[in-house]
Amino acid sequence: MILTGPEIEHQVRLGRIRIEPFDRERISPNSYDFLLGEEFCWYESVTLDCRKENKAVYGKLSPDGTVLYPNRIYLAGTAEHMGSDHYVPIIRARSSVARLGLFVHVTADLIDIGSFNAWTLQLHAVQPVRVYPGMRIGQVTFWKPEGRIVLYDGKYQHATGPRPSLIHRDFEAQNRQESASQQ
Ligand SMILES: O=c1ccn([C@H]2C[C@H](O)[C@@H](COP(=O)(O)OP(=O)(O)OP(=O)(O)O)O2)c(=O)[nH]1
């Protein structure tokens, strides 16, 4: 079950949803609009490797706008720290942003219960597009879960800005398990 906008606001007041800072003007009928943070990064290398740490270059979006180009993935943080121990957040672009061909995530829209962070957006432009820090770029919805709740305690917890992929850690953990079982 998805929460309506007024219910999102009610849950924020109760502290069961955290959106910091919160602006009630950004409540929609069944979502809350979040803002694009200032910091962003992109990978140094064009070819990425899942087993290795892919080095990222960091920058700040200009108040006069920064053009994002196709064929790259840009990681940017939400301006807000958000999360809930009670509801499942799911993020998506605002329709007005999608209409410019700008993706705000690349197939990773699901946020874990208990993940409280500045979430990392995976910006992907279909054609060059100028974006601005602080613009209303996406919306978060909140869904009522069914079943016992286990809170997120993963590798992206406590992120304060955009975080490059840490998938190489999965391989490192697997290697450690394999060498332990061989001893
Ligand atoms: O677009 C997204 C999607 C998720 N997250 C954050 C919140 C989420 O709770 C966390 C982990 O997401 P997921 O479980 O999909 O990633 P993972 O690669 O499986 O990480 P982990 O091994 O920590 O579970 O990353 C983002 O910042 N942006």
The ligand as an ORCA input file, in Angstrom:
! r2SCAN-3c Opt
* xyz 0 1
  O      19.279      4.354     -6.355
  C      19.635      4.015     -5.207
  C      19.282      2.776     -4.646
  C      19.734      2.484     -3.362
  N      20.473      3.390     -2.660
  C      20.936      3.110     -1.293
  C      19.796      2.847     -0.351
  C      19.762      1.374     -0.248
  O      19.208      0.944      0.948
  C      21.236      1.017     -0.375
  C      21.504     -0.384     -0.833
  O      20.768     -0.635     -1.979
  P      20.753     -2.095     -2.600
  O      20.423     -3.081     -1.530
  O      19.908     -2.050     -3.824
  O      22.287     -2.221     -3.052
  P      23.338     -3.381     -2.832
  O      24.353     -3.211     -3.877
  O      22.639     -4.712     -2.717
  O      23.982     -2.949     -1.438
  P      24.095     -3.801     -0.078
  O      25.025     -4.940     -0.388
  O      24.613     -2.840      0.939
  O      22.663     -4.265      0.232
  O      21.738      1.948     -1.337
  C      20.807      4.601     -3.207
  O      21.468      5.426     -2.584
  N      20.383      4.877     -4.469
*
